[in-house]
Amino acid sequence: MTDKKQNAKTAEKKNVGNDKLRLLAVLKIMQRTDEDHPLTKNQIMNKVVEQGIEVSNSKTIAADLATLKDAGYDIVTNYSGSFMTDGQIFQNYELKILADNIANARYLPLEESEFIIERLREMATESGDEMIAATTVMDPKMKSKDITMKYKLDTLFRCIQKKKKVKFRYKKPDGERAVPYEVSPYALSLYEEEYYLTAAFAAGKNYSNTPFSFKVSRMERVEETDEPARKIGEFDILSDGGGFADIQTYRRVMMNMWSGIQPREIMIRVEHVLADSKLVLSAERVKENGDGSLTVYIKSIVNTGLYQTLARYGDSVEILKPEEARKGYVEYLKRMLDVYEKEE
């Protein structure tokens, strides 16, 4: 091959590569436009050139815009002849909602939150980017210090999807020791700013007849195994006869009620001020009383987890039935009061 032909072939490859880079650059530039921030062909060309990509003239940009439009991108022209996109995957307000949730997610470390929010801003238009940057606030003191959280969540989600058992070390509340577990995972649920894993022990083990809830924040060394997970259908508690129709209902009721025994129907009087509380919204049934209060019926295990949940609502709740739960709650409250009376 002569030098002339070789140079021509090299130039052709360079042009093809430049065309691809330019088209991608134009696409990214257009994704930042909106009704308030349209761009002319010359403005688009200047932004492309600023990235070190060659552009012969504005006609080249016009051809790129036409190519993007043919490919299905919503490129529109306004009354003045400027161009903008009209088909964001997420609207700016939706990206702002996502950014706020990331900013307030205590389970995510500060650096990870900042990284995710930055990626959300890249999906916004120019005005959306400015809005998210100016109005999203994070309190570093409220963020997790666990830099392994994303890896733990990724492993758990993958095990649930593949129906594989997962093993991990679970820190006790005292934080001084961790116990090794191997369980069948079924669901990850976000409840009151904590991720919980719904999982079950191997058949034949202690407490193997019902799933348990594990705090992901207390897990260490989370690893996928090759062993298949137990089938959900093995558990009576997840069937109609056991009190729960499916795993979603089980997760909702059990998230703050420790496992181990069958759920009971709990009848609770609730002051109307709590009408929009999680307790009322998650109830099986709600009945309005003549005095303005509500009677709610929930499915729950009768134990300390239930009492801790109800104690948050102070004197705005009263257990009516069953008597076992009512007496147990009274004893729980007495034990709490004893702590302060001993100090006196």
C-alpha positions in Angstrom: 0.0 0.0 0.0 1.4 3.4 -1.0 2.0 6.2 1.6 -0.8 8.2 0.0 -3.4 5.4 0.4 -2.2 4.7 3.9 -2.5 8.3 4.9 -6.0 8.5 3.3 -7.1 5.4 5.2 -5.7 6.8 8.5 -7.5 10.1 7.9 -10.8 8.2 7.2 -10.5 6.3 10.5 -9.8 9.5 12.3 -12.8 11.2 10.8 -15.1 8.3 11.7 -13.8 8.4 15.3 -14.2 12.1 15.5 -17.8 11.9 14.1 -18.7 9.4 16.9 -17.1 11.5 19.6 -18.8 14.7 18.2 -22.2 13.0 18.1 -21.9 11.8 21.7 -20.8 15.2 22.8 -23.8 16.9 21.1 -26.1 14.4 22.7 -24.7 15.1 26.2 -24.9 18.9 25.6 -28.5 18.6 24.4 -29.5 16.6 27.5 -28.6 19.7 29.6 -31.0 22.0 27.6 -34.6 22.8 28.4 -37.2 25.4 27.6 -35.3 28.0 29.6 -31.9 27.0 28.3 -32.0 26.4 24.6 -28.9 26.6 22.4 -28.2 27.8 18.9 -26.2 25.7 16.4 -23.2 28.0 16.9 -23.5 27.7 20.7 -23.6 23.9 20.5 -20.6 23.9 18.1 -18.6 26.1 20.5 -19.3 23.7 23.4 -18.2 20.8 21.3 -15.0 22.5 20.3 -14.3 23.4 24.0 -14.0 19.6 24.5 -11.2 19.4 22.0 -13.4 17.8 19.3 -13.1 19.1 15.7 -16.2 20.7 14.0 -16.0 22.0 10.5 -19.1 24.3 10.6 -22.6 24.7 12.0 -24.0 22.5 9.2 -22.2 19.6 10.8 -24.0 20.3 14.1 -27.3 20.5 12.2 -26.6 17.1 10.7 -25.8 15.6 14.1 -29.1 17.0 15.5 -31.0 15.4 12.7 -29.3 12.1 13.3 -30.2 12.2 17.0 -33.8 13.1 16.1 -33.9 10.2 13.7 -32.6 7.9 16.5 -35.6 8.8 18.6 -34.3 11.7 20.8 -36.8 14.5 21.3 -34.9 17.4 19.8 -37.2 20.4 19.2 -36.7 23.9 17.8 -38.2 26.9 19.5 -39.6 30.1 17.9 -36.2 31.7 17.6 -34.5 28.7 16.0 -32.7 27.5 19.0 -32.6 23.8 20.0 -33.5 21.9 23.2 -34.6 18.5 24.3 -38.1 17.6 25.3 -37.8 14.1 26.6 -35.8 13.8 29.9 -35.8 10.3 31.5 -36.5 12.1 34.8 -38.0 15.5 35.2 -35.9 18.0 37.3 -38.4 17.8 40.3 -38.1 14.0 40.2 -34.3 14.2 40.3 -34.6 16.6 43.2 -36.8 14.2 45.1 -34.3 11.4 44.5 -31.4 13.7 45.6 -33.2 14.6 48.8 -33.8 11.0 49.7 -30.1 10.2 49.1 -29.1 13.2 51.2 -31.2 12.1 54.1 -30.4 8.4 53.8 -28.6 7.7 57.1 -27.4 4.2 55.9 -25.3 5.8 53.1 -21.9 7.4 53.9 -21.3 11.0 53.1 -19.0 10.4 50.2 -21.3 7.8 48.6 -24.2 10.2 48.9 -22.3 13.0 47.3 -21.3 10.7 44.4 -24.9 9.5 43.7 -26.3 13.1 43.9 -23.6 14.2 41.4 -24.7 11.5 39.0 -28.3 12.6 39.4 -27.3 16.2 38.6 -25.7 15.0 35.4 -29.1 13.7 34.3 -30.8 17.1 34.9 -31.0 20.0 32.6 -28.8 23.1 33.3 -31.4 24.7 35.4 -32.2 21.5 37.2 -28.5 21.0 38.0 -28.3 24.4 39.5 -31.5 23.9 41.5 -30.4 20.6 42.9 -27.0 22.0 43.8 -28.4 25.0 45.5 -31.2 23.3 47.5 -29.9 19.9 48.6 -28.4 19.9 52.1 -26.7 17.0 53.9 -25.8 16.8 57.6 -22.5 14.9 57.8 -23.1 14.0 61.4 -26.2 12.0 60.4 -24.5 9.9 57.7 -23.3 6.4 58.2 -19.6 5.7 58.7 -20.0 2.2 57.2 -18.2 2.4 53.8 -19.0 -1.2 53.1 -22.8 -0.7 53.0 -23.1 -0.6 49.2 -21.2 -3.8 48.9 -23.4 -5.5 51.5 -26.6 -4.3 49.8 -25.3 -5.4 46.4 -24.4 -8.9 47.6 -27.8 -9.3 49.4 -29.8 -8.1 46.4 -27.9 -10.5 44.2 -28.5 -13.5 46.5 -32.2 -12.7 46.7 -32.4 -12.5 42.9 -30.4 -15.8 42.4 -32.2 -17.5 45.3 -28.9 -18.4 46.9 -28.0 -18.6 50.6 -25.9 -15.8 52.1 -23.5 -15.9 55.0 -22.3 -13.1 57.3 -21.2 -12.2 60.8 -23.9 -10.5 62.8 -22.9 -8.0 65.5 -24.7 -8.3 68.8 -26.2 -5.1 70.3 -23.2 -4.7 72.6 -21.0 -4.3 69.5 -18.3 -6.4 71.0 -18.9 -9.7 69.3 -20.3 -11.1 66.1 -22.0 -14.4 65.4 -21.7 -16.2 62.1 -24.9 -17.0 60.3 -25.9 -18.7 57.0 -29.5 -18.0 55.9 -31.9 -18.1 53.0 -32.6 -14.4 52.0 -36.1 -13.3 50.7 -36.4 -9.6 50.8 -34.6 -6.3 51.7 -36.8 -3.6 53.2 -36.1 0.0 54.1 -37.8 0.8 57.4 -37.3 4.0 59.4 -33.9 4.7 57.7 -32.6 1.2 58.2 -32.3 -1.7 55.8 -33.6 -5.1 57.1 -33.1 -8.5 55.6 -35.9 -11.0 55.8 -34.3 -14.4 55.9 -34.6 -17.9 57.4 -32.3 -20.4 59.0 -31.7 -23.9 57.6 -34.4 -26.5 58.0 -34.1 -28.4 61.3 -32.2 -25.6 63.1 -33.6 -23.7 66.1 -36.2 -21.2 65.0 -36.2 -22.6 61.5 -40.0 -22.5 61.2 -40.3 -18.8 60.5 -38.2 -16.0 58.9 -36.3 -13.4 60.9 -35.4 -9.8 60.3 -31.7 -8.8 60.4 -30.4 -5.2 60.4 -28.0 -4.8 57.5 -26.0 -2.2 59.5 -25.0 -4.9 62.0 -23.8 -7.3 59.3 -20.1 -8.0 58.5 -18.3 -10.0 55.8 -21.5 -10.6 53.7 -20.8 -13.3 51.1 -22.8 -15.2 48.5 -22.8 -19.0 48.7 -23.5 -21.7 46.1 -26.2 -23.4 48.1 -29.8 -22.8 47.0 -32.1 -20.9 49.4 -35.1 -22.5 51.0 -38.3 -21.9 49.2 -40.7 -19.4 50.7 -43.5 -22.0 50.4 -41.9 -24.0 53.2 -43.2 -21.5 55.8 -46.8 -21.7 57.1 -46.5 -18.2 58.4 -46.4 -16.9 54.9 -49.6 -18.6 53.9 -53.2 -17.5 54.6 -53.5 -20.1 57.4 -50.4 -18.7 59.1 -51.7 -15.2 59.2 -49.8 -13.6 56.3 -50.8 -13.9 52.6 -47.3 -13.2 51.2 -43.8 -11.9 51.9 -44.7 -8.3 51.5 -47.3 -8.4 54.2 -44.9 -10.3 56.4 -42.2 -7.7 56.0 -44.5 -4.9 56.8 -45.8 -6.4 60.0 -42.5 -8.0 61.2 -40.1 -5.2 60.5 -40.1 -4.0 64.1 -41.6 -7.1 65.7 -39.0 -9.8 66.5 -39.8 -13.2 65.1 -40.2 -16.5 66.8 -44.0 -17.1 67.3 -47.2 -16.8 65.4 -48.8 -13.3 65.0 -52.0 -12.3 66.7 -54.7 -9.8 65.9 -54.1 -6.8 68.2 -57.0 -4.3 68.9 -55.7 -0.8 69.7 -57.4 2.5 70.5 -55.7 5.3 68.8 -56.2 9.1 69.3 -57.2 10.9 66.1 -54.0 12.9 66.1 -52.3 9.7 64.9 -54.7 9.1 61.9 -51.8 9.5 59.5 -49.3 7.5 61.4 -47.6 4.3 60.2 -49.6 2.4 62.9 -52.9 3.4 61.4 -51.9 3.3 57.7 -50.5 -0.2 58.0 -53.5 -1.6 60.0 -55.6 -4.5 58.7 -58.8 -2.6 59.7 -59.7 0.8 61.1 -62.9 1.8 62.8 -63.9 5.4 63.7 -65.3 5.8 67.3 -67.9 8.4 68.4 -65.4 10.3 70.6 -63.1 11.0 67.6 -60.6 8.2 68.4 -59.9 5.2 66.2 -59.9 1.5 66.8 -57.2 -0.2 64.7 -56.6 -3.9 64.1 -53.1 -5.0 63.3 -51.4 -8.4 62.9 -48.4 -8.6 65.2 -46.3 -10.9 67.4 -46.9 -10.1 71.1 -43.5 -9.3 72.5 -41.1 -6.5 73.3 -40.8 -5.4 69.7 -44.6 -4.6 69.7 -44.3 -2.7 73.0 -41.3 -0.7 71.8 -43.2 0.4 68.7 -46.3 1.4 70.7 -44.3 3.3 73.3 -43.3 5.8 70.6 -46.8 7.0 70.5 -47.1 7.7 74.3 -50.5 8.0 75.8 -52.1 8.3 72.3 -52.5 4.5 72.1 -54.1 1.9 74.3 -54.1 -1.9 73.7 -57.6 -3.2 74.1 -57.2 -6.9 73.1 -56.0 -9.5 73.6 -55.6 -9.3 77.4 -52.2 -11.0 77.2 -50.9 -8.1 75.1 -52.5 -5.5 77.3 -51.0 -6.9 80.5 -47.7 -7.4 78.9 -47.5 -3.8 77.8 -48.4 -2.6 81.3 -45.5 -4.7 82.7 -43.2 -3.3 80.0 -44.1 0.3 80.9 -43.6 -0.5 84.6 -40.1 -1.8 84.0 -39.3 1.4 82.2 -40.7 3.5 85.1 -38.7 1.4 87.6 -35.4 2.5 86.0 -36.1 6.2 86.8 -37.6 5.4 90.3 -34.5 3.5 91.3 -32.3 6.6 90.4 -34.4 8.7 92.8 
